[in-house]
Amino acid sequence: MPLFIKKARFSEEIIKDSDDILRRIDIRLPIAITKPSVSVPPRSPVIFEFVLDTGADYANVFPSQLLHSSIIPDASGGMVPLLLYDCSMIFVNMCDVTLWLYSNLKEFRNKPFRIDLNGGVVILPENQIQKKNSENDHNNSTRDNLPNPLLGMNALIDAGLKIELNAQSHRYSVWTPD
């Protein structure tokens, strides 16, 4: 397996919440989104920092994040149930897309790794979340003040990727299949 991302740093944020100071650490993967029919990576991609979510089955995005990638949010991947924070359940669309993982190594900078998703990404309803309005919103993406998109572990398993996390040095590495 070739090394694709070498010793990238964990994302670390210090969050002040009243009198408490919390430290939030994420594994963020640089990923572009395209229509599944695209067979080559985009030349000028919109890259999102997808947060690795080891407890999720799917990748999750917001409609505006798809629109930034010139993709019309639709139900091309079907529908799935989504459990909200208040324990209510709604059904949301899945949009059939391809993800492109970008490397931090010079030899792969223009050769992102293609991740095909079974069913696509879950389209999260923007009206179900609170937009950034305080210092407490620590999971903020740079686009539209929405939380970063999430990448579920199943997508990595299906793609055959190997990820090594080094908690001591706060770094991760990724290998791609041959």
SULNORRA-V41051 format. One record per helix or strand of 2 or more residues. SS is the DSSP state (H for helix, E for strand). FROM is the first residue (numbers start at 0). TO is the last residue. If there is no record, write none. Layout:
ss: (SS & SS)
from: (FROM & FROM)
to: (TO & TO)
This chain:
ss: (E & E & E & E & E & E & H & E & E & E & H & E & E & H & E & H & E & E)
from: (1 & 10 & 19 & 27 & 46 & 58 & 62 & 77 & 88 & 96 & 105 & 112 & 120 & 125 & 149 & 152 & 161 & 170)
to: (8 & 16 & 25 & 34 & 52 & 61 & 67 & 82 & 94 & 100 & 107 & 115 & 123 & 127 & 151 & 158 & 165 & 175)
